[in-house]
């Protein structure tokens, strides 16, 4: 990965965050003729990231970005759908056999993020790794002056347009006054295991099981690994001390079906790793020559399994909006940004309804504090806290 270049003092578009949203946005911008794009990524792409599945229709995005052949060579594990015990003691199936796009994939996230970053570089994007965004302010209503930090050294970058793809931190948007409208934070506690039995019971399907204190998720990873995680609310995790290995295992061995996944494995992670699983909608997610995408714009409950494809699709959509702004020399900045903000609000409203439907299907644990909280949720209207037009002028 490239490091910061002192000569990179000005750019057309600065993208803060080099995950799926940021990289897909950058690649699409290059396709649209915006040839001066900088990604500011805080990591070096070496950190472990919790795995996630992407659905078959993601193939459309890979083709649109012209990276399908390269992705296929990465050989991520196929995902043929899901097997679940949810709302019923009998297992249900949701498979991809009839999908016109074929199967989905279980991603090794660290590898996938590196892949997208390299594809962005190959397209002509400047990638600044181990580089932290610190501050951003609009100068003369024309460009943003960004202050960056790379391992203690301060650097400056001017950008005509800024994309916040920093994930749930929404680091740039929050410096512009945006707020997170949150709804029922959850937490996932997961461990990786090494598969030692060639007859291991977990197939290439995602495994889901609702239990008294939350729900279990499991998926195979490359190199004979499996990820097993429990999603619950922070209070339940704290009360049951689920960060402690023995307590986490107690919940697992008492699960009717997920406990079978402990057969034929040895632990790779000595204790559960904690991952936030909050739901929020950023308000506003657009402003004068900036917008937020992916998890910076909104985050969903992991039960939806839609985080990565949402991030990638946001990147493509917003790149087209930005390209349109540049092609009109900035004279028509409002229309696309306002439409995008409205789409985000509508999408989040739809998500809240879908999430409430999922959790209300489970009626077996009515005395559980976790399920009481989740079933008390009801979709409610999300309103923009600011007048969009005023925020863009």
N, C-alpha and C positions, 0 to 999 in steps of 0.2 A: 504494500500500500504506500502511496505517496505521502510524504509529510508536508508540513506547511512551507510554502515558498514565499519569501519576503516580497517578491515581485507581484504577487497576487493581491494588489491593493484595491482593485475595482472589478466588478463583475455585473452582468445583467441580472442574474438570478442567484441568490444565495439560499441554499437549502440546509436548514439546521436539523441534522439527523440523517444518518446513512443506513437506516433499516429498509424494509420492503417499500414503505410509502415514499421515502426520500429518493431511493435509487430508481424506482419506477418512474417517478416524476421527472427525474433528471434525464433518464433515457428517452422518455417521450418528448421532452423539451428539445433535445438534440434532433430527434426525428422531425420536429416542427420547425426547424431552422434557427432555434435559439442556441447559438454555438458557444456561448460564454456562460457556463454554469459551474458553480462551486458547491460541493457538499462539505459541510462541517460536521465531522463525526467525532464524538467524544472518546470512543473506544479504539482498540486496535484490532477488533474482530476476533479476539482470541477467547473471550469470556463465554462460559457455558450459558446457553439460553434454553429455557424450557421448550420442549417439543410441542408441535401443533400440527394438525392435519389441514390440508387444503382440498377443496372439492374438485370434481372432474372439470367443471367449467372454468377453472383457473387456466386451463390450456388455451382458452381464447385470448387471455391477457398475454400469455407467453408468445403466442403468434403475433399479436398486435405489436408487441415490443421487439419482435424479430429475435427472440432468444429461446425459442422452443427447442431447437436442436441442441443447443448448449445445455439447457436444463435437463433434457433427456439423458445426456451423458453423465450427469451427476449421480444417477442411480439411487435416488431416494426410494425408500420402501413404498410399495403400492398400498393404497387404502381402498378396500372394496366396500366401504360403508361402515355401519355401526351395529353393534349388538348390545342391547340394553335390558335392564331390569328396572323399569320406571313406572310406578303406578300399578304394578302387577308383579306377582311372584313368578310369572312366566316370562321368559325372555322374548323380546321383540327384535325384529331385524329391519334395517333400513339400508338396502344395498344399492350399488351403482350398476348392476347388471344391465339395466335398461337405459343407462345414460348414453346419449349420442357422443359424449366426450370420453367414454371409457371410465377408467378408475381415477380416484384421487391419489393423494400421497401423504404419508407420514413424513414430516420434515425433520431433519437434523438441523435445528435452527442456526446454530453457529456456522455450519457449512453453507446453508442457504443464504444467510446474510452476506458471507464472504463472496459467494457466487454473484449475487446481484451487484455488489460493490465493484467487482472486477468487470462485469458487463458494462457498468456505467463508465468506468475508466476507459474501456475499449471503445466506447462510443464517443469519447472525447471530453468527458466530464473531469474536472479537477477535483480530486478527493483529498481532503485534509483530515488525517486521522490523529487521534489523541489531542484533539483540539476542542476546547470548551467555549461555548458561547457565554458571554458575560453580560453585555448590555447592547441595546439597540435604540437609536433615536433617529427620527426623521429630520433631514436637513433641507431647509429651503423648499419643502414640499416636493422634492425631486428624488432623493435617494436616502437610504438608511445607512447610517454610520454604525458599524458593528465593532464591538470590542471583543477580541478573542484571547484565550489563554491556552498556550501549549506548554505544558510542563513548567509553569512558572514564568514563561516569557510572554509578554503582551504583544498582540498584533492587531492591526486595524484593517477593516475591509469595508468598502463602500458597495452597496448593492441597490439596483433600481427596483428590485422586487425581492421580497423575502418569503420563503415557504417554511413554516414551522412543522417539521416532521420529527420533533424531538420525543415523540411518545407521550405517555401520560403526564410527563412533567410539563408539557406545553410551555417550555421555558421562554420562548420569544413572546408568545401571545400574552402571557401573564405580565410581561413588562409593558405591554401596550394597554393594560387595564382589563383584559378578559378574565372572566371568572368561570370556575367549574361548577356546573349544576349537577350535583351528585345524587345517586339513587342506590342505596343499599350496597355498601362495600362488602366484598367477599375476599377470601384469601385461599390460595391453593398451597398445599404442603406436599411436595413430591420427592420421590427418591428414584434413582436409576438402579437397575439390577442387571447383572450379567447372566445371560441365559446359558445354562450348562447342559440342559437336556434337549436333544434334538426333537423330542416329541412334546415340547413345551405347549401347554394348552391354548395359548393366545394366538389366534390366526392373524391375518392381515386386516382385520376389522378393528375399529375403535371399540373399546369396552366401556360401558357406562353402567353404574349400579347405584341407585338411591338407597341410603341407609339412614338410621335414626339421626345421626349428627351431621349429615351432609350428603355428598355423593362422590363415588369413586370414578376415576378415569384412568384408563390404561391404554398404551399403544406401543407397538414394537418400534424400535429404532434401528438404524444400521449397526453393523458390527455386533450382532447378537446381543443387543441391549433392549431393555423394556423400561418404560417410564410408568410409574404408578403414583397417582396423586389423589389427595382428598381435598375437595373444595367445601368450605364451610364459612361461617361468618366469624369475624374477629373475636367476638365475645366467647363463642363456643370454643374456638382454638385456644383462647387464653384460659378459660375455665378448666378445660381438659388437658391443658399443657401439651398440646399436640406437637410442639417443637421438640419435645423429648422423644427419642426413638421408641422407647418401650410403650409409651402411651399411644403413639401413632400406630405401632404394630398391634396393640390391643384392639383398636378399632378395626384394623384390617383383618385380623384372624377371626373376628366375630361377624364379618360380613358373609352372607350366605354364599356368594358366588366369586367375589374378587379374591377371597382368601386362597382359592385354587392357584392363583398366579404366583404364589410364593413357592410353589413346588418347582424344583429344577432351576433355581436361580441362586446367585450369591450377591450380596449387596455391593454396589459400587460406591454409593454415597453413604457415609456412616450414619448420617441423620437427615431428617427431612429438610429440604430447602423451602423457604417461604417465598411465595410470589403473590403480589397484590393482584386482585381480580375485581377492581372497582368498576362501576358503571357511572359515566358522567358525560355530559354534553357541554362543550365549551361555548360560552356566550359572551360576546360574539366570536365567531371563528374566522371572521374576515375583517379587514380594515383598509386603510389607505395603502395600497400597493403591498398588501401581505394577505396571506391566508394560512390556515392550519389544515393538515391532512392526517389521515390515519388515526392513531391513538391520541394524537395531540388534539384532534377535533372532537372525538368521542370514543369511548371505550364500552365494550359489551361484555356481559357475563360469558365466561368460557363455555357455558352450556350451548351457546349458539354456534361455536366452532367457526366463527366468521371473521376473526380479527385480521388475518393475513390477507385474505382476498379483498376485504374491505379496504385495507391500507393500499394494496396494489391498485385497485380500481380508483380510489381517491387520487392517487398519484397521476394516473393517466388522465382522468377527468380534469384535474386542476392544471395540468400542463397545457391542455388544450385551451383552458380559460386564459392562462397567462400568455400563451402564444397569441391569442386573439387580441389581448391588450397591447402587446408590442406591435402587432401588425397594424393597429389603428393609431399608433404613436401615442397611446395613452389617452386618447380622446373619449373612449367609451369604456371606462373602467368599471362603471357601476353595475351594468346589467348582468354580466357573468358572475360577479361576486355576490350580488344580491340573490340570484338564482341558486348559487351554491349554498349560501347560508340557509335559505328556505328549504333546500333539499336535505341538509343535515338535520334540521329540526323535524321535518317529516319522517326521515329515516329513524331518528331516535324515538319518536312517538310510536312508530310501528314496532321498533325493537321492544319497547316497554310492554306493549300489548302481547307480543310474542313470548316474552320472558314470563309474564304473569300466567299465560296459558300453560307453558311448560310446567311451572311449579304447582299450579293448581290441579294438575293431573295426578299428583302424588297424594293419596289419602291414607296411607298406611301408618303414618307417624304423627298423628294429630296432637299427641302430648309432647312432642319434641319442640324445644324453644326455637331451634333452627327452622323447622318447617312451619311453625306458627308465624315466624317473621316473614318467611318467603311467601306464604299463602295469604298474608295480609296485604301484600302488594297489590295495587291496582293501577292500571295505566292512568296517568293524569296529563293534562295538557302542558306542553312545554312552550313557553313564550320567550321571545327574544327580550332581553333586559334593556336593550338599547334600540333606538331607531336606526335601522340599517343605513338609510340614506345619510343620516347625520354622521354616522361613524365612518363613512367612506369619503367624506368631503373635508 
